[in-house]
Amino acid sequence: MPLSPAASRERLHTRSVVCEGFRRSDGLFDLEARLVDVKDQPYTLSTGTWAPGEPIHDLWIRVTIDRRYEIHAVAASVEAFPYPDGCARIGPDYGKLVGANLVDGFRKTVQERLGGVRGCTHLTELVLFLPTAAIQTFATFVPEISGEEKPFQLDRCHALETQSPTVRRYYPRWYRGAA
């Protein structure tokens, strides 16, 4: 269901985020994400003025992972940015994520290695989209009901908590609520 009608308003800012998952020929997987920020009117900072629709931020990140969600390689690119003396230099620091696991303590690892002044606010936000993008990428290969193993998605959100009506209806074998 769409949102209810909004009040009369003027759009000021658009942030676009796109995440894509790819299977590589070497058996690994690439996740690529891009974040773009644009304004609908001229935007001025001490470093210059951006025209309406001109990206203030255009950031890319690619992580290469295996089926265990372990990061093998990271590439980051900062194409548009407001502060030329600083923003363009941070990309290589995201290599600190090599060895991290996207589904095992990832947010904590990102904060420890790249939080605050150790990273770029926007690249770090973008990186935090990757765990669920990885899960969706791998869901392509995993049958929803695979026999003896509890489906991966159960107990990972409120709708799929094993005591929920949703699990009772769609995954009755794994339902743990009241009879």
C-alpha positions in Angstrom: 0.0 0.0 0.0 1.5 3.4 -0.9 2.0 6.2 1.6 -1.0 8.4 2.3 -1.2 11.6 0.3 1.4 14.2 1.5 0.8 17.8 2.3 1.7 20.4 -0.3 5.5 20.4 -0.5 8.6 21.1 -2.4 11.3 18.4 -2.9 14.7 19.6 -1.8 17.0 16.5 -1.9 17.1 13.0 -3.5 19.4 10.2 -2.3 19.5 7.2 -4.6 20.9 3.9 -3.4 21.3 0.9 -5.7 22.8 -2.5 -4.7 23.4 -5.3 -7.2 24.7 -8.9 -6.7 26.8 -10.8 -9.3 28.1 -14.3 -9.5 31.7 -14.4 -10.8 33.3 -17.1 -12.9 35.8 -17.9 -10.2 33.0 -19.0 -7.7 33.0 -15.8 -5.7 30.4 -13.1 -5.7 30.5 -9.3 -6.1 28.2 -6.9 -4.4 28.2 -3.4 -5.9 26.4 -0.5 -4.3 26.1 3.1 -5.4 24.9 6.2 -3.5 24.0 9.5 -5.3 22.9 12.7 -3.6 21.4 15.6 -5.6 19.6 18.8 -4.8 16.7 20.4 -6.6 18.1 23.9 -6.3 21.6 25.4 -6.4 23.6 24.2 -3.4 26.5 26.2 -2.1 29.3 25.2 0.3 32.6 26.8 0.9 34.1 24.6 -1.8 31.7 25.7 -4.6 28.1 25.6 -5.9 26.3 22.6 -7.3 23.7 23.0 -10.0 20.3 21.4 -9.5 20.6 17.7 -10.3 24.4 17.7 -10.2 25.6 15.0 -7.8 27.1 16.3 -4.6 27.9 12.7 -3.7 28.4 9.8 -6.1 30.0 6.9 -4.3 30.6 3.3 -5.3 31.7 0.3 -3.4 32.3 -3.3 -4.5 32.9 -6.2 -2.1 33.9 -9.7 -3.2 32.5 -12.4 -0.9 32.3 -16.2 -0.7 29.2 -18.3 0.2 30.1 -17.9 3.9 29.7 -14.1 3.5 33.4 -13.5 4.1 34.8 -10.4 2.4 37.8 -11.2 0.1 38.3 -7.9 -1.6 36.9 -4.3 -1.4 37.1 -1.5 -4.0 35.6 1.9 -3.3 35.3 4.9 -5.6 34.4 8.5 -4.8 33.3 10.2 -8.0 31.5 13.3 -6.8 32.2 14.9 -3.4 32.0 18.2 -1.7 35.5 18.4 -0.2 38.3 17.6 -2.7 41.1 17.6 -0.2 39.6 14.8 1.9 36.7 12.9 0.4 38.6 11.5 -2.6 41.3 9.9 -0.4 39.2 7.6 1.8 38.3 4.9 -0.7 41.3 2.6 -0.1 40.6 2.6 3.7 37.6 0.4 3.1 40.0 -2.4 2.4 40.0 -2.7 6.2 36.8 -4.7 5.7 38.7 -7.6 4.1 38.2 -10.7 6.3 35.0 -9.4 7.9 31.8 -11.4 7.6 28.7 -9.7 6.3 26.3 -11.6 8.6 28.4 -12.1 11.7 28.9 -8.9 13.7 29.3 -6.8 10.6 27.9 -3.5 11.9 30.2 -3.7 14.9 33.2 -4.4 12.7 32.4 -1.5 10.4 32.1 0.8 13.4 35.3 -0.4 14.9 37.3 -0.1 11.7 35.7 2.8 9.9 33.4 4.6 12.3 33.5 8.4 12.8 36.6 10.0 11.4 38.1 6.7 10.3 35.8 6.6 7.4 33.4 8.5 5.2 29.8 8.9 6.6 28.3 8.2 3.2 30.4 5.2 2.2 29.9 3.7 5.6 26.1 4.1 5.2 26.4 2.5 1.8 28.4 -0.5 3.2 25.7 -1.2 5.7 23.3 -2.1 2.9 25.5 -5.0 1.8 24.5 -7.7 4.3 20.9 -7.8 3.2 21.9 -7.4 -0.4 24.1 -10.5 0.0 21.3 -12.5 1.6 19.0 -11.5 -1.3 21.7 -12.5 -3.8 22.2 -15.9 -2.3 18.5 -16.5 -2.0 18.5 -17.0 -5.7 20.2 -20.4 -5.1 18.6 -21.5 -1.9 15.2 -23.3 -2.1 12.9 -21.8 0.5 12.1 -25.2 2.1 15.2 -27.3 2.1 14.4 -30.3 4.4 16.0 -30.6 7.8 17.6 -27.2 8.1 15.7 -24.3 9.6 15.2 -21.7 6.8 17.8 -19.0 7.0 15.4 -16.1 7.1 13.5 -17.3 10.2 14.1 -15.3 13.4 15.8 -12.4 11.4 12.8 -10.0 11.4 9.5 -9.5 13.3 7.4 -11.1 10.5 9.5 -14.3 10.5 10.0 -14.7 14.2 9.2 -18.4 14.9 6.3 -17.5 17.3 4.6 -15.3 14.6 1.4 -16.0 12.7 3.4 -15.8 9.5 5.7 -18.7 10.5 2.6 -20.6 11.8 1.0 -20.3 8.3 4.0 -20.6 5.9 6.5 -22.6 8.0 4.4 -24.6 10.4 7.2 -27.1 11.0 9.3 -24.3 12.6 6.5 -22.6 14.4 7.3 -22.3 18.2 4.3 -20.3 19.4 1.2 -21.4 21.3 -0.8 -24.2 19.7 
